[in-house]
Amino acid sequence: MRKAVLISAAVLLLLEAVAIAAVNWVMGIVVDHQNMSLGGADPDLMSLGTWIAGGVFGLFLVAICVRLFLAAFRERALGRLGRALVITGIFVNAVVGMIAVGIIGWEVFAFAMVELGLLVLSLMVAGEDEAPVEPLDSSAPPGPAADAAA
């Protein structure tokens, strides 16, 4: 189940990354063709900023996707960086879901919430690696006295 959750979350994140980068690309083209100034801002800089923001956001989502794929195929924990990326991705998906309700519609909100749930579940199932438990030395009594004797 762990591998299926991690791969599902990674695939949905990859789809989301492509969709967000594509939407920002189209928005940049629209702003570029518009040739209107918004509060005195240069339209060329606004379109460039939109393209850069879409690329950075897409790369961020792809980085989370890669960490999830690595955790799934190596059958290891996410690690500190992976956990931080997934937690940040959870927050970002919550914000995207809130924005999607008002602007795009309930279908995109549902997709974002499914992705949010998969990210939370992947954080839960891909916990820390368990350290091997060493057997106690049967000749020494347990407790602080054993530490003092050693």
C-alpha positions in Angstrom: 0.0 0.0 0.0 2.9 2.3 0.8 4.3 2.1 -2.7 0.9 2.7 -4.3 0.2 5.8 -2.3 3.6 7.3 -3.0 3.4 6.6 -6.7 -0.2 7.9 -7.0 0.7 11.1 -5.2 3.8 11.5 -7.4 1.8 11.0 -10.6 -0.9 13.5 -9.6 1.8 16.0 -8.6 3.4 15.6 -12.0 0.0 16.2 -13.7 -0.5 19.3 -11.5 3.0 20.6 -12.3 2.3 20.3 -16.0 -1.1 22.0 -15.7 0.2 24.9 -13.6 3.2 25.5 -15.9 0.9 25.4 -18.9 -1.6 27.8 -17.4 1.1 30.2 -16.5 2.6 29.9 -20.0 -0.8 30.8 -21.5 -1.3 33.7 -19.0 2.1 35.0 -20.0 1.2 34.9 -23.7 -2.1 36.7 -23.0 -0.4 39.4 -21.0 2.3 39.8 -23.7 -0.3 40.2 -26.5 -2.4 42.5 -24.4 0.1 45.4 -24.4 -1.6 47.1 -21.6 0.0 48.6 -18.5 -1.4 47.6 -15.1 -0.5 50.4 -12.7 2.4 51.5 -14.8 4.0 48.0 -14.9 5.8 47.0 -18.1 3.7 44.2 -19.9 6.9 42.5 -21.1 8.1 42.2 -17.5 4.7 41.0 -16.4 4.7 38.2 -19.0 8.3 37.3 -18.1 7.4 37.2 -14.4 4.4 34.9 -15.1 6.5 32.5 -17.2 9.3 32.4 -14.5 6.7 31.9 -11.7 5.1 29.1 -13.6 8.4 27.4 -14.2 9.6 27.7 -10.6 6.3 26.5 -9.3 6.3 23.6 -11.8 9.9 22.7 -10.8 8.9 22.8 -7.2 6.1 20.3 -7.7 8.4 18.1 -9.9 11.0 18.1 -7.0 8.3 16.8 -4.6 7.3 14.2 -7.3 10.9 13.0 -7.6 11.3 12.6 -3.8 8.1 10.6 -3.7 9.2 8.4 -6.6 12.5 7.8 -4.9 10.9 6.9 -1.6 8.5 4.5 -3.4 11.1 2.7 -5.5 13.9 2.6 -3.0 11.5 1.6 -0.2 13.0 4.1 2.2 11.7 7.0 4.2 11.4 10.4 2.7 14.2 11.9 4.7 14.3 15.4 6.2 14.4 17.2 2.8 11.6 15.0 1.4 9.4 15.5 4.5 9.9 19.3 4.3 9.1 19.3 0.6 5.9 17.2 1.1 4.8 19.4 4.0 5.3 22.5 1.9 3.4 20.8 -0.9 0.5 20.1 1.4 0.3 23.8 2.3 0.6 24.8 -1.3 -2.2 22.4 -2.4 -4.4 23.7 0.4 -4.0 27.2 -1.0 -4.4 26.1 -4.6 -7.7 24.4 -3.5 -9.0 27.5 -1.8 -8.2 29.6 -4.9 -9.6 27.0 -7.3 -13.1 27.1 -5.6 -13.5 30.8 -6.3 -11.9 31.1 -9.7 -12.0 27.8 -11.5 -14.7 25.6 -10.0 -15.5 22.6 -7.8 -13.9 20.0 -10.1 -10.4 21.5 -9.7 -11.0 21.9 -6.0 -11.9 18.2 -5.8 -8.7 17.3 -7.7 -6.6 19.6 -5.3 -8.2 18.0 -2.3 -7.5 14.5 -3.5 -3.9 15.5 -4.1 -3.8 17.0 -0.6 -5.1 13.8 0.9 -2.6 11.7 -1.0 0.2 14.0 0.2 -0.9 13.7 3.8 -1.2 10.0 3.5 2.2 9.7 1.8 3.7 11.7 4.7 2.1 9.2 7.1 3.1 6.0 5.3 6.6 7.0 4.4 7.7 7.8 7.9 11.1 7.5 9.4 13.1 4.4 8.8 13.0 2.3 11.9 16.4 1.7 13.6 17.2 -1.9 14.2 16.5 -3.0 17.8 19.5 -4.6 19.5 18.9 -7.4 21.9 19.6 -6.7 25.6 22.7 -8.2 27.1 21.1 -10.9 29.4 24.1 -11.0 31.8 23.7 -7.3 32.9 20.6 -6.2 34.8 18.5 -3.5 33.1 18.6 0.0 34.3 21.1 2.7 35.4 23.1 0.3 37.4 24.0 -1.6 34.3 25.3 1.6 32.7 27.4 2.4 35.8 28.9 -1.1 35.8 30.0 -0.9 32.2 
